[in-house]
Amino acid sequence: MTNQATTPPTRGQSRIRLWLAILLTLSAAGTGIYFLQGTTAPDKKAERGAKSKRFGQDDDAPAVVSVATARNGDFPVYLNALGTVTAVRTVTVKPRVDGELVKVYFSEGQPVKAGDLLAEIDPRPFQVQLQQAQGQLQRDEALLKNAELDQARYQTLLEQDSIAAQQTVTQESLVKQYRGSVEMDKAQVDNAKLQLSYAKVTAPIAGRVGLRQIDQGNIVRASDAAGLVVITQTQPINIVFTLAEDQLPEVAKHYRSGKDIGVEAYDRSGKTKLADGKLMALDNQIDPTTGTIKLKAQFDNREQTLFANQFVNVKMHLDTLRGVTQIPAAALQHDAQGPFVFIVDGENVAHLRRIEPGPSNDEKIAVPAALAAGEALIVNGSDRVKDGSKVDVAERDGQAVAAPANPNPPEGEAGKRRRRG
């Protein structure tokens, strides 16, 4: 027999064998890792459970919550708004005559009354004009008196037929002319006196003066735009605020009843009350761009706590609900089905209850129905609470609740109690 020569593998066959070897190796490695993880998973789960218990995070323990008690009583209904203080009257005091400002009698920021002397303009030019007018009046009065004497004499001569009638008529016209001149002179005297009185600048209204616009020694003119000072009436003073048009029907109903609607003004933070007033007027149209209506309230401002153009928070006392159940705002929650609260019974079991909340005020909400006074509502810690689940009440109405005696509490519950203590 003859020996046949062995054919060496080609390059393509070698490459295929190499890839098959790699795939077999990877498959074996993956299988080993899978079985290894399966055997160690329970150990890791047990380790995580031990850590959770070690740090007091037992998922089966009752949720620690704080509760508040629903109360019954009168509930004032307020409407909140943003407002701006506006002066009842604001006057820019301007000189009515030209001249040198020789004296300033007011201090910046002081309160003044209507008629108080504020400043004085040099009166000498106006005194001279008055003297001239008075002198002209005296001269024309003398001419009138002389003409009247001549008229009486001419009239006697006319009766004796000793003078022409034309001369008598001419004299009567001259008397009327002098009388007209005297009347004009009297008007000139009155005008000079008026201009002289304008040299003393007085307050046209009562209020508080602002900062002085011009100093003593300057020449002032009636055409000056800035004036001498601005007076703002601060007692009483108004606040203009806006409400949504949806609130208008209820406000208009109470406004038309004729009863005073109280309005309270608070500072920018909304915590400090500045003044009490009452609603004075409603605007006659709704702003179509914002859907709001303007209202005006008036304040006595006896304590001078309100200033013109001041930004304030407004609370308008619209009504008072008598004997209604009240709950903390923190107890109210919402989901896809609407508002609800968690009620905690005597066995510390939480129950979900749907409610229809009413008006709110000062972190309180009025609930006309579905709740009774004395029921405990969860206000904190409800994120882990479900309907019918057990809870651990740690705080009630702001007071800490002592932990119940248990000789062998679960490790997780003991950790929570330690944290509460």
TORDO-698554 format. One line per 3 residues: number of its first residue (from 1); their letters; for each residue x, y, z of C-alpha. Coordinates in steps of 0.1 Angstrom, whole numbers. Last residue first. Example, Ala and Ser with C-alpha at 12.3 -4.5 7.8 and 13.67 -1.06 7.14 Angstrom:
! TORDO-698554
2> sa> 137 -11 71  123 -45 78
This chain:
! TORDO-698554
421> grr> -367 605 722  -381 602 687  -348 588 674
418> rrk> -348 562 702  -384 553 694  -374 548 658
415> gae> -345 525 667  -368 505 690  -392 500 661
412> gep> -365 486 639  -352 462 666  -386 449 673
409> pnp> -398 457 708  -392 432 736  -403 447 769
406> nap> -430 469 753  -443 500 771  -459 525 747
403> aav> -438 554 735  -447 588 750  -465 613 727
400> aqg> -448 646 719  -470 677 719  -477 697 688
397> dre> -513 687 685  -504 650 689  -468 638 682
394> avd> -453 603 678  -484 585 667  -473 551 653
391> vks> -494 540 624  -512 508 613  -525 507 578
388> gdk> -562 508 568  -558 533 540  -521 537 533
385> vrd> -494 556 552  -458 558 540  -460 595 527
382> sgn> -483 604 556  -454 615 579  -469 648 590
379> vil> -504 663 594  -523 631 601  -558 639 613
376> aeg> -573 631 647  -611 635 651  -622 658 679
373> aal> -647 679 659  -664 660 631  -655 656 595
370> aap> -675 649 563  -691 683 561  -685 721 563
367> vai> -647 717 562  -630 750 570  -592 751 564
364> ked> -566 765 587  -531 777 578  -541 813 586
361> nsp> -573 812 566  -589 787 542  -623 786 526
358> gpe> -641 752 522  -627 717 517  -648 690 502
355> irr> -637 657 519  -627 622 510  -616 600 539
352> lha> -586 577 541  -584 557 574  -553 553 595
349> vne> -553 528 623  -539 539 657  -565 518 676
346> gdv> -584 549 687  -588 561 651  -564 580 629
343> ifv> -581 599 600  -561 605 568  -573 634 546
340> fpg> -587 637 511  -588 661 481  -596 648 446
337> qad> -597 615 427  -562 619 410  -547 627 444
334> hql> -548 655 468  -538 660 505  -552 682 533
331> aaa> -536 676 568  -511 704 564  -539 730 561
328> piq> -549 723 597  -585 714 602  -616 734 611
325> tvg> -652 722 617  -678 750 614  -697 766 642
322> rlt> -705 799 626  -688 809 593  -678 845 593
319> dlh> -679 868 562  -659 890 539  -630 901 561
316> mkv> -606 916 535  -569 908 539  -545 931 520
313> nvf> -507 927 516  -490 960 512  -467 979 488
310> qna> -463 1016 498  -470 1042 471  -482 1067 497
307> flt> -472 1058 533  -490 1037 559  -479 1034 595
304> qer> -489 1069 605  -504 1057 638  -537 1074 631
301> ndf> -539 1058 596  -577 1063 594  -578 1037 566
298> qak> -598 1037 534  -603 1008 510  -605 1009 473
295> lki> -613 980 449  -600 972 415  -613 943 394
292> tgt> -594 914 379  -595 894 347  -559 904 338
289> tpd> -562 918 302  -600 924 304  -597 947 334
286> iqn> -632 946 350  -653 977 351  -671 1001 376
283> dla> -644 1000 403  -656 990 438  -656 1015 466
280> mlk> -650 1022 503  -640 989 520  -630 994 556
277> gda> -598 1001 575  -574 985 599  -537 993 600
274> lkt> -501 979 598  -505 942 607  -471 924 607
271> kgs> -469 889 592  -477 894 555  -440 897 546
268> rdy> -446 930 526  -465 945 556  -501 939 564
265> aev> -533 959 558  -566 948 571  -600 954 555
262> gid> -633 953 572  -665 953 551  -690 977 566
259> kgs> -726 967 561  -747 983 534  -760 950 519
256> ryh> -747 962 485  -711 955 496  -719 920 509
253> kav> -734 910 475  -707 928 456  -680 908 474
250> epl> -697 875 467  -702 884 430  -667 898 426
247> qde> -647 867 436  -647 852 401  -635 886 388
244> alt> -602 881 406  -594 907 432  -573 939 430
241> fvi> -561 964 455  -561 1002 460  -553 1014 495
238> nip> -564 1048 508  -553 1073 534  -571 1093 561
235> qtq> -550 1109 574  -520 1107 550  -527 1138 528
232> tiv> -495 1143 508  -479 1178 505  -452 1183 478
229> vlg> -427 1211 481  -416 1244 464  -428 1238 429
226> aad> -412 1213 405  -428 1227 373  -418 1264 378
223> sar> -442 1286 359  -452 1306 390  -416 1317 394
220> vin> -390 1313 422  -358 1332 425  -336 1314 450
217> gqd> -326 1329 484  -342 1301 505  -338 1267 490
214> iqr> -358 1247 464  -375 1213 462  -379 1208 500
211> lgv> -385 1171 508  -421 1160 516  -448 1177 536
208> rga> -473 1157 555  -510 1164 554  -536 1191 556
205> ipa> -545 1209 524  -537 1242 506  -506 1249 528
202> tvk> -497 1286 527  -472 1306 505  -470 1342 516
199> ays> -462 1364 486  -496 1354 473  -511 1379 497
196> lql> -493 1407 480  -507 1396 446  -542 1397 461
193> kan> -536 1432 476  -524 1444 442  -555 1428 426
190> dvq> -578 1445 451  -562 1479 444  -565 1474 407
187> akd> -601 1466 411  -606 1497 431  -589 1517 404
184> mev> -612 1503 378  -642 1513 398  -628 1548 402
181> sgr> -623 1551 365  -659 1541 358  -671 1568 383
178> yqk> -649 1593 365  -665 1585 332  -700 1587 347
175> vls> -692 1622 360  -679 1633 326  -711 1621 309
172> eqt> -732 1642 333  -710 1672 326  -717 1668 289
169> vtq> -754 1667 295  -753 1699 315  -732 1717 288
166> qaa> -757 1707 262  -786 1722 282  -771 1756 278
163> isd> -768 1777 310  -788 1804 327  -823 1790 322
160> qel> -828 1791 360  -833 1753 360  -802 1750 338
157> ltq> -782 1770 364  -793 1746 391  -783 1716 370
154> yra> -750 1731 362  -742 1735 399  -751 1698 406
151> qdl> -730 1687 377  -700 1708 388  -702 1692 423
148> ean> -703 1657 407  -673 1665 386  -653 1676 417
145> kll> -662 1644 435  -652 1623 405  -619 1641 401
142> aed> -611 1634 438  -621 1597 434  -598 1595 404
139> rql> -568 1608 424  -575 1586 454  -578 1555 432
136> qgq> -545 1563 414  -528 1565 448  -543 1532 460
133> aqq> -531 1515 428  -496 1529 432  -494 1519 468
130> lqv> -505 1483 459  -478 1480 433  -452 1492 458
127> qfp> -464 1465 483  -462 1439 455  -425 1447 448
124> rpd> -418 1447 485  -433 1412 493  -401 1391 489
121> iea> -416 1355 488  -425 1338 520  -427 1301 528
118> lld> -449 1274 544  -475 1293 564  -502 1269 577
115> gak> -536 1274 559  -545 1237 558  -527 1219 586
112> vpq> -491 1206 585  -473 1174 594  -435 1176 592
109> ges> -415 1156 567  -391 1184 558  -393 1214 581
106> fyv> -416 1243 573  -411 1281 576  -390 1289 545
103> kvl> -381 1326 542  -368 1350 515  -377 1332 483
100> egd> -371 1359 457  -399 1368 433  -425 1355 408
97> vrp> -461 1351 419  -483 1320 424  -456 1299 440
94> kvt> -461 1262 436  -472 1236 462  -475 1202 446
91> vtr> -506 1187 461  -515 1150 468  -550 1140 479
88> vat> -565 1108 492  -530 1093 491  -525 1059 476
85> vtg> -512 1027 493  -508 999 469  -524 965 472
82> lan> -519 927 469  -549 905 477  -563 880 502
79> lyv> -600 873 507  -608 864 543  -635 842 558
76> pfd> -636 841 596  -643 807 611  -664 803 642
73> gnr> -658 771 661  -652 733 659  -617 718 661
70> ata> -601 688 642  -573 674 662  -537 672 649
67> vsv> -516 642 642  -479 635 637  -468 602 621
64> vap> -443 573 625  -452 547 600  -458 512 615
61> add> -429 487 612  -428 463 582  -402 483 563
58> dqg> -378 481 593  -354 510 588  -339 511 624
55> frk> -303 513 613  -294 477 623  -327 465 609
52> ska> -319 478 575  -283 464 577  -296 430 586
49> gre> -320 430 557  -292 441 534  -270 412 546
46> akk> -298 387 542  -304 399 507  -267 395 500
43> dpa> -265 360 514  -296 350 494  -279 363 462
40> ttg> -246 343 468  -257 310 453  -275 324 423
37> qlf> -246 348 416  -222 319 414  -245 299 391
34> yig> -247 328 367  -210 335 368  -201 299 359
31> tga> -225 298 330  -210 330 316  -175 317 318
28> asl> -184 285 300  -201 304 272  -171 327 269
25> tll> -147 298 265  -169 280 239  -171 313 219
22> ial> -133 317 219  -127 281 208  -151 285 180
19> wlr> -134 317 169  -100 300 167  -114 270 148
16> irs> -128 293 122  -95 311 118  -76 279 113
13> qgr> -100 268 86  -95 300 67  -57 297 67
10> tpp> -59 262 52  -53 231 71  -23 209 60
7> tta> -31 179 37  -17 146 50  2 127 23
4> qnt> -12 92 13  11 62 21  11 35 -6
1> m> 0 0 0
